Amino acid sequence: MDIRNFVSAKLHFTLWRSLEHVARSGNDIISQDFPRTAATAMQLFALGISHHNAPLAVREQVAFVPEQLSRALHHLLHTKPVREAAILSTCNRTELYFTAEHPAATAEWLSEYHALPAERIQPYLYAFPQRDAVRHMFRVASGLDSMVLGEPQILGQMKQAARTADEAGTLGTLLNKLFQRSFSVAKEVRSTTAIGANIVSMAAAAVHLSERTFDKLQKQNILFIGVGEMTELCAAHFFRQKPQRITVANRSRKRGEAFARRFQGDCISLDEVAERLPQYDIVVSCTASSSPIIGLEMVERALAERNRRPMVMIDLAVPRDIEAEVGTLGGIFLYTIDDLGKIAEDGVESRQSVVLEAEAIVDARADHFLHWMDSRETVPVVRALRDTAERSRRHELEHALKRLARGDNPELVLERLSHGLTNKLLHAPTRTLNQAEGGERAEIAQMLARIYHLHP
């Protein structure tokens, strides 16, 4: 072996052994690729508004349509002191997950972005810091915080929120790790508990409400407006009742026709809804439109053509697809997603033992994730330690190579190199120990014994 390579390899080995104990005590964080920014000044927060404390009329005002999310994330990071961010916007909640020094600026941004006075949403906002934020995200992903306990749709919505933030470039190391851990916790909860068993879904509730008006659905014509996961679930439940006719109205004709084929129905365009509305006894609407699709005058005309025969209208959208005033018309039975949620809550009490099992999993996994977050705070110190050791290594190696170049005995060169490196690595801790007094000296001595596994 070339003597220079041998010296370099020997030095690398000596340095590695000197730092081995530090690497172990740092939970192997030395090997992880973390950003060099001072992330410790930032805290993790979850801020939002949900069905637990906010009425639909408020929730729909802070909802984001999918096309808005990327632009909204960029706007948040460029106008407020936020480093990472993701937005989850569903029928039941709008939540922001982000890192910042304080959540107040993000709360202000939410009202400013939607052009709302702060006092309009302030009473309904909640903000969870660090530990509570982690636990909250795990509960949301697992369906523990949903209007329908254990419903699985929220997990897909959270995955889409993570993808959107990733594509927008606002999903950093911490949030990415948190989302991935949330998904794994949700999977564990669903696979090891019975939380998803016998779920009374929103779709089943929609059928139940319709049957209050029409004893049997076999003679009814049903119109679905919008093609999405919630609409498809409803269509599957209604299809089992063998209605007389199923029609879907959608902006994309191709997607609408594919949806209609699955349920042996037909497809119309959104522009045809006003003209065709009188033909349908039940209307289920769930689109991403930012303004109502069905207005008061449209329904009044439909009722007149139907000779005042009743209609059931189920609005699953947030913001709402059907104007609230429609519900005041005689013969119209208008239900919102909150109405369905009240029905779906039946039977939750009987599953409280399952909830306790799921909550225990969430708590344990939250503690584990927080431990990982705490370990990140040591990364700057470890990096500084490695940089200092690397400078010492290079300095001693340069001296050793110069001695070898002038013909000094290689064994003596290695001996001096090892002594020089050892002295440099031990100079700072021994000097600190010698300069300390009283109780401080005892504490430092105990810490050094722990780091280097010393047994006096």
Secondary structure, 3 states (H helix, E strand, C coil): CCHHHHHHHHHHHHHHHHHHHHHHHCCCHHHCCCCCCCHHHCEEEEEEEECCCCCHHHHCCCCCCHHHHHHHHHHHHHHCCEEEEEEEECCCEEEEEEEECCCHHHHHHHHHHCCCCHHHHHHHCEEEEHHHHHHHHHHHHCCCCCCCCCCCHHHHHHHHHHHHHHHHCCCCHHHHHHHHHHHHHHHHHHHHCCCCCCCCCHHHHHHHHHHHHCCCCCCCEEEEECCCHHHHHHHHHHHCCCCCEEEEEECCHHHHHHHHHHCCCEEEEHHHHHHHHHHCCEEEECCCCCCCCECHHHHHHHHHHCCCCCEEEEECCCCCCECHHHHHCCCEEEEEHHHHHHHHCCCCHHHHHHHHHHHHHHHHHHHHHHHHHHHHCCHHHHHHHHHHHHHHHHHHHHHHHHHHHCCCCHHHHHHHHHHHHHHHHHHHHHHHHHHCCHHHHHHHHHHHHHHCCCCC
